[in-house]
Amino acid sequence: MSRGRVDPVDSTAVFLNVPYSPAYEPVFIALTTSLVTLGRNPRVAAEISDQGQGRIKKLHALLLSCRNSFHEISGERWPKKFNMPFELGLAWSIRETYPRRHDIHILADQRGNFDRELSDLKMLDPEVHHGTPAGAISAILNHLSDDNRDVTHNQIMPLAEELTDLLPTLKQRHGIDTLFKPRIYRDLVAHATVLAQDAGLIT
């Protein structure tokens, strides 16, 4: 897409590009909880309801508004979807078109053959989380805990566990069996915010 006037980037916004799989939900909750606890605003493609070209434009605009994005590239533990590498490609185009506007971070459940599977990005070392919530929390802290806020892994982990325990109740409340829908995800983020505030981690 051509250069032109673009809206200011939201320095707190972080796009999460992950597999929409039930098996990934605990990792996704840990990623989300970590971001909220660090004062970040997690954003996901599930927020966009349009299909076709309209959805692509809105997805590009959403990525363009985010200061950071995390992209899961594992495909053995969770089913691969073609929209995931597509979203990574969009993020990379923004990073190259608008220097210093957007940072990309790669997530993987294991070290694997990243250089072979995605050789074009071999200069980006993936953050290996081993498919665990604890690993996901470490991945976020390793990249975003640079604002001198004294938030630790041990403070975030209990919040993520509490939210994971709450998930069946949220699914029942919303009448759906997945976390990857706008209403239930907004509800999860709201609960994460309250928990972080109650723990004195955010104001």
GULUMTI-321464 format. One line per 10 residues: number of its first residue (from 1); for each residue x, y, z of C-alpha. Coordinates in steps of 0.02 Angstrom, whole numbers, always signed. Layout:
N
NUM> X Y Z ~ ...
% end
This chain:
203
1> +0 +0 +0 ~ +63 +174 -41 ~ +127 +298 +83 ~ +7 +434 +133 ~ -66 +520 +283 ~ -93 +393 +422 ~ -167 +411 +595 ~ -47 +418 +743 ~ +7 +250 +810 ~ -62 +194 +979
11> +94 +159 +1081 ~ -3 +43 +1197 ~ -86 -62 +1061 ~ -16 -237 +1030 ~ -84 -351 +893 ~ -91 -537 +932 ~ -84 -652 +780 ~ -120 -825 +849 ~ -210 -987 +802 ~ -394 -984 +846
21> -386 -1156 +925 ~ -459 -1218 +1091 ~ -289 -1293 +1133 ~ -210 -1120 +1117 ~ -331 -1033 +1236 ~ -221 -1049 +1394 ~ -72 -974 +1301 ~ -183 -838 +1227 ~ -250 -794 +1399 ~ -73 -782 +1467
31> -20 -668 +1323 ~ -173 -558 +1351 ~ -150 -550 +1540 ~ +32 -502 +1520 ~ -9 -361 +1400 ~ -147 -291 +1510 ~ -36 -300 +1665 ~ +98 -202 +1572 ~ -28 -67 +1527 ~ -45 -123 +1347
41> -202 -138 +1242 ~ -215 -310 +1158 ~ -294 -310 +985 ~ -347 -459 +878 ~ -412 -491 +703 ~ -572 -564 +778 ~ -626 -384 +809 ~ -656 -365 +621 ~ -820 -437 +558 ~ -813 -391 +373
51> -765 -517 +241 ~ -662 -502 +82 ~ -575 -341 +30 ~ -661 -238 +165 ~ -590 -351 +300 ~ -414 -340 +227 ~ -419 -150 +228 ~ -481 -146 +407 ~ -350 -274 +459 ~ -214 -167 +381
61> -280 -14 +471 ~ -286 -109 +636 ~ -106 -167 +618 ~ -53 +8 +566 ~ -125 +76 +728 ~ -24 -44 +837 ~ +152 -10 +898 ~ +193 -196 +917 ~ +132 -362 +852 ~ +164 -541 +907
71> +149 -680 +778 ~ +136 -865 +819 ~ +225 -969 +686 ~ +206 -1143 +762 ~ +104 -1265 +662 ~ +122 -1439 +735 ~ +36 -1418 +903 ~ -103 -1308 +832 ~ -181 -1309 +658 ~ -104 -1191 +532
81> -212 -1059 +452 ~ -160 -961 +299 ~ -222 -798 +374 ~ -83 -806 +505 ~ +65 -789 +385 ~ -39 -664 +286 ~ -56 -554 +441 ~ +130 -572 +474 ~ +161 -514 +295 ~ +50 -362 +320
91> +141 -319 +480 ~ +309 -335 +393 ~ +252 -219 +252 ~ +201 -88 +382 ~ +369 -108 +470 ~ +461 -77 +306 ~ +348 +62 +240 ~ +341 +160 +402 ~ +510 +141 +490 ~ +510 +145 +680
101> +320 +139 +684 ~ +294 -47 +709 ~ +395 -186 +791 ~ +369 -371 +752 ~ +398 -513 +875 ~ +391 -698 +830 ~ +319 -832 +945 ~ +351 -1018 +931 ~ +312 -1168 +1041 ~ +485 -1239 +1007
111> +645 -1188 +920 ~ +612 -1303 +770 ~ +672 -1258 +596 ~ +626 -1075 +592 ~ +766 -1030 +471 ~ +702 -1160 +348 ~ +515 -1135 +371 ~ +523 -945 +360 ~ +694 -907 +293 ~ +648 -731 +237
121> +636 -680 +421 ~ +781 -778 +489 ~ +854 -619 +564 ~ +710 -621 +689 ~ +738 -751 +824 ~ +574 -825 +885 ~ +527 -813 +1068 ~ +504 -996 +1119 ~ +362 -1021 +1243 ~ +353 -1213 +1240
131> +164 -1205 +1223 ~ +141 -1153 +1404 ~ +61 -1001 +1488 ~ +221 -976 +1588 ~ +321 -969 +1428 ~ +197 -848 +1350 ~ +214 -730 +1498 ~ +404 -735 +1482 ~ +390 -698 +1296 ~ +293 -537 +1328
141> +405 -482 +1473 ~ +562 -513 +1370 ~ +503 -389 +1237 ~ +390 -262 +1320 ~ +444 -240 +1501 ~ +557 -95 +1453 ~ +463 +46 +1538 ~ +540 +22 +1711 ~ +377 -48 +1780 ~ +419 -176 +1912
151> +300 -314 +1855 ~ +361 -492 +1874 ~ +318 -661 +1803 ~ +260 -720 +1974 ~ +137 -575 +1985 ~ +59 -609 +1815 ~ +46 -799 +1825 ~ -90 -807 +1961 ~ -196 -683 +1863 ~ -182 -787 +1704
161> -228 -944 +1801 ~ -380 -859 +1876 ~ -438 -802 +1704 ~ -413 -976 +1633 ~ -522 -1046 +1773 ~ -652 -912 +1732 ~ -659 -952 +1546 ~ -797 -1087 +1556 ~ -908 -962 +1647 ~ -875 -829 +1515
171> -915 -952 +1375 ~ -1078 -998 +1461 ~ -1121 -815 +1487 ~ -1095 -774 +1303 ~ -1171 -937 +1238 ~ -1017 -983 +1135 ~ -882 -1115 +1149 ~ -733 -1013 +1094 ~ -631 -868 +1163 ~ -596 -801 +989
181> -749 -691 +968 ~ -759 -503 +999 ~ -885 -499 +1143 ~ -807 -635 +1250 ~ -631 -573 +1218 ~ -678 -396 +1271 ~ -754 -472 +1427 ~ -592 -567 +1462 ~ -487 -409 +1440 ~ -604 -316 +1559
191> -584 -452 +1691 ~ -395 -451 +1666 ~ -395 -263 +1693 ~ -493 -277 +1856 ~ -379 -415 +1920 ~ -223 -313 +1879 ~ -297 -160 +1964 ~ -345 -260 +2118 ~ -167 -327 +2126 ~ -100 -149 +2118
201> -9 -180 +1953 ~ -103 -48 +1854 ~ -206 +103 +1902
% end
